[in-house]
Amino acid sequence: MALSVAGTFIPQQEVSLDFTQGLSPGLAYFLQTMQIFDLFHSVWFFLLMLLLFLNLVVCSINRWPLSWKKFRSDPIAAADDEGLFRELPENRVLWTSREMEEVSKKMEMLLRRKFRRVVKAASGSDRVILSGERGRYSRFAVYVVHLSVLILILGALIGAFWGWEGYVNIGEGEKADNVDLQGGRGTMPLPFAIRCDRFVVEFYDNGAPKTYRSDLTILRDDEAIYQGPLLVNHPISLEGLRIYQASYGLSPDIRASLTLSRGGEPPQKFSLGEGENFELPGGEGIVQLVSLEENLMQMGPAAKLLMRSGGKAKPFWVFQHIDRIREMNPGITEQVPMLNPARFHPYVFSLNGLEERYYTGLQVRRDPGAPLAGVAAVLMILGLAGTFFTSHRRVWIMVQRGGEKTKVGFASRSNKHPAVLQREVRRLMEQLRADMETEST
C-alpha cells in the first residue's frame, strides 16, 4: 500500500526527469538505484505482489475447510448440536391448541415462501424440527474476492514481463510504423503503419486545450485496415494493441505562406518550408526559403529568402507586418534593401503568415494480461456484492406436542446482518398468530 501511494505522488518514468533536477545528484542517484521513479516496474513492487499472492493463497486454504464444513452441514443436526431449543426466550415461543401435524405443515408452507432450502425431520413421535436456509453460497463470496485479486496480480505480472508500451509523434500527413519503447529501451516495429490524416485541437478562452483528436488511417501494405478518429480516453484496439491519444504539439517544420505579385497580374500564393525553393514565373531566377523567424527583432514573423539569378545569390527578408514597420520607421526599406520585399523588380513578395502544423502524440500498448484484469474486475464486483450485501441465514422451527397444546419455538443464526433475520422471524411468528389462535404462557 505504501509503495502504491508513493508511486501515485512521486513522478514516474519520463515525468520524473524534471523532478530529479531539483534534487542533489547523490539523492537522485540513490532514488533511481532504488527504482523509486519506476515503482510499478521495480523489483520491490513485484516482490510485494508475490507476497500478497502467497498470503491470499495460504489464508484461503486455511479457512476453506471450515467454510466447506458449514456449507455441507445438516441443519437439523446443527440445531441439536448447538442446543438451540434448550433455553428459548419467551418472545421466541408460541403456544397453540392446534394439532402438531397441522402446525408443522403450516410452518413448512411459510418457510418455503421465504427460504430456498427447507428441511423437515421428525425427532421422536412428539417433535418435528423444520429448517429454512438462504444464502448458503454467500460464505464463498470472500473466496471469489481472493480469486479476483490473484487473477489481477497474474495479469499485472504477465503484462509487465510480456507486454510493452511505446510512444510516437506523427505529423499531419505523415505515418509511422514503429514506436519508441518506454524507458529508452529501443524501438518496437508495429504490424502496421499509422498515418495522421488530420489533427484538430480546440482551446478555451484562456488558451488551455479544450479537446483534441486525431483522424487516423491504419495501413497494411498501403491498404487501409482502419480509418477513424482517435479521442482522449477512447483508445483504438487492433490486433492485440491499444492506441491512445496521449499528447500533441507543434511540428518543428513550420512553413511560410507567401504571395508573389507582378504588375497587374493576379497574385500567386505558395507555401515553402525551410530549404525549399521555387522558380519565378518569368524564369528570372530561383527563390529559396532560408529560415523562418516567429518574431524577428520584435517586428513580428519574417521569412528570409535567397534569390539566385545570373550566378549571383542575394538574401532579403519578407515581414508579415511590413506596412506597420514602414509606418513606424519611414524610409527603412530604402535605407536597408534587405528589408525591401520589392527589391527584385517587378516582383513583390509578401508574407501572409506562418503555417504551424501539429503533430499527434500516440501511446501504443500491448498488454497480454489485460483480459485477466477484465475477468478479475468482474469477479471482484460479484465477490464484493456477495460479501457485503448477502448473508447465510438459517431459521429453525420446533413443533412439539406438550400435553393438550402444541409448542412452537423459533431459533435463528446469521453470519451477517442479524437484524434482518430477526425481522424475518418476527414476521413468521406474526403470520402464525394471524392463522391460529395462540396464548402466551
URLIN-V303195 format. One record per pair of residues at least 24 apart in sequence whose ideal C-beta (glycine too) atoms are under 6 Angstrom apart, sorted by the first residue. I is the first residue (numbers start at 1). GAP is how many residues later the second one is. D is the distance in Angstrom with one decimal. If there is no record, write none. Layout:
i:I gap:GAP d:D
i:I gap:GAP d:D
//
This chain:
i:3 gap:36 d:5.5
i:3 gap:42 d:5.8
i:7 gap:32 d:3.9
i:7 gap:33 d:5.6
i:12 gap:25 d:5.9
i:13 gap:25 d:5.7
i:49 gap:104 d:5.1
i:53 gap:100 d:5.0
i:56 gap:90 d:4.9
i:56 gap:93 d:5.9
i:56 gap:94 d:5.9
i:60 gap:83 d:5.8
i:60 gap:86 d:5.0
i:67 gap:72 d:5.0
i:71 gap:65 d:5.9
i:71 gap:68 d:5.8
i:75 gap:44 d:5.5
i:75 gap:56 d:3.7
i:75 gap:58 d:5.9
i:76 gap:43 d:5.9
i:76 gap:45 d:4.5
i:76 gap:53 d:5.4
i:76 gap:55 d:5.9
i:79 gap:50 d:5.9
i:79 gap:317 d:4.7
i:84 gap:312 d:5.7
i:84 gap:327 d:3.9
i:85 gap:313 d:4.8
i:85 gap:324 d:5.2
i:88 gap:321 d:4.9
i:92 gap:318 d:4.7
i:93 gap:316 d:5.2
i:94 gap:314 d:4.5
i:94 gap:344 d:5.1
i:95 gap:310 d:5.0
i:95 gap:312 d:5.9
i:95 gap:344 d:5.9
i:95 gap:346 d:5.6
i:96 gap:310 d:5.2
i:96 gap:340 d:4.8
i:96 gap:342 d:5.1
i:97 gap:308 d:5.8
i:98 gap:308 d:6.0
i:98 gap:338 d:5.4
i:100 gap:299 d:5.5
i:100 gap:301 d:4.6
i:100 gap:306 d:5.0
i:103 gap:296 d:5.1
i:103 gap:303 d:5.2
i:104 gap:24 d:4.5
i:104 gap:295 d:4.5
i:107 gap:290 d:5.0
i:110 gap:318 d:5.7
i:110 gap:321 d:5.8
i:126 gap:275 d:4.5
i:127 gap:273 d:4.4
i:128 gap:271 d:4.6
i:129 gap:269 d:5.3
i:130 gap:267 d:4.5
i:131 gap:265 d:5.2
i:132 gap:263 d:4.5
i:133 gap:261 d:5.0
i:134 gap:259 d:5.0
i:135 gap:255 d:5.1
i:135 gap:256 d:5.3
i:135 gap:257 d:4.7
i:135 gap:258 d:5.6
i:136 gap:256 d:5.8
i:138 gap:248 d:5.3
i:138 gap:252 d:4.0
i:138 gap:253 d:5.8
i:138 gap:254 d:5.3
i:139 gap:253 d:5.4
i:141 gap:242 d:5.2
i:141 gap:245 d:3.0
i:141 gap:246 d:4.3
i:142 gap:245 d:5.6
i:144 gap:235 d:5.6
i:144 gap:238 d:6.0
i:144 gap:239 d:3.3
i:145 gap:238 d:3.7
i:147 gap:232 d:6.0
i:148 gap:228 d:4.5
i:148 gap:231 d:3.7
i:148 gap:232 d:3.8
i:148 gap:235 d:5.8
i:151 gap:221 d:5.3
i:151 gap:224 d:5.8
i:151 gap:225 d:4.1
i:152 gap:221 d:6.0
i:152 gap:224 d:3.8
i:154 gap:218 d:5.8
i:155 gap:214 d:3.5
i:155 gap:217 d:3.2
i:155 gap:218 d:4.4
i:158 gap:210 d:5.5
i:158 gap:211 d:3.7
i:159 gap:208 d:4.3
i:159 gap:210 d:3.5
i:162 gap:206 d:5.2
i:163 gap:203 d:5.2
i:163 gap:204 d:4.4
i:163 gap:205 d:5.8
i:164 gap:24 d:6.0
i:164 gap:202 d:5.4
i:165 gap:200 d:4.7
i:166 gap:198 d:5.1
i:167 gap:196 d:5.6
i:168 gap:194 d:5.4
i:169 gap:190 d:4.7
i:169 gap:192 d:5.2
i:170 gap:26 d:4.3
i:170 gap:190 d:5.6
i:171 gap:80 d:4.6
i:171 gap:186 d:5.8
i:171 gap:188 d:4.4
i:172 gap:24 d:5.5
i:172 gap:27 d:5.4
i:172 gap:185 d:5.4
i:179 gap:185 d:5.0
i:191 gap:48 d:5.8
i:192 gap:26 d:5.2
i:192 gap:28 d:4.7
i:193 gap:26 d:4.6
i:194 gap:24 d:5.7
i:196 gap:164 d:5.1
i:199 gap:159 d:4.4
i:199 gap:161 d:5.0
i:212 gap:36 d:5.5
i:214 gap:146 d:4.2
i:241 gap:123 d:5.8
i:241 gap:125 d:5.4
i:242 gap:123 d:5.0
i:243 gap:119 d:5.8
i:243 gap:121 d:5.4
i:244 gap:119 d:4.2
i:246 gap:115 d:4.8
i:246 gap:117 d:4.0
i:247 gap:114 d:3.3
i:248 gap:110 d:5.7
i:248 gap:112 d:5.5
i:248 gap:113 d:5.7
i:249 gap:110 d:5.7
i:250 gap:106 d:5.3
i:251 gap:106 d:4.2
i:251 gap:108 d:4.7
i:254 gap:38 d:5.6
i:254 gap:100 d:5.3
i:254 gap:102 d:5.7
i:255 gap:100 d:4.2
i:256 gap:36 d:5.7
i:256 gap:47 d:4.4
i:257 gap:95 d:4.1
i:257 gap:96 d:5.3
i:257 gap:98 d:5.4
i:258 gap:93 d:6.0
i:259 gap:91 d:4.7
i:259 gap:93 d:5.9
i:261 gap:87 d:4.5
i:262 gap:84 d:5.4
i:262 gap:85 d:5.5
i:263 gap:83 d:5.4
i:284 gap:25 d:5.7
i:285 gap:24 d:3.0
i:299 gap:26 d:5.5
i:301 gap:53 d:5.2
i:303 gap:48 d:5.3
i:307 gap:37 d:5.7
i:316 gap:27 d:5.2
i:318 gap:31 d:4.7
i:318 gap:33 d:4.7
i:320 gap:31 d:4.4
i:320 gap:33 d:6.0
i:391 gap:24 d:5.7
i:391 gap:25 d:3.8
i:391 gap:26 d:4.8
i:393 gap:28 d:4.8
//
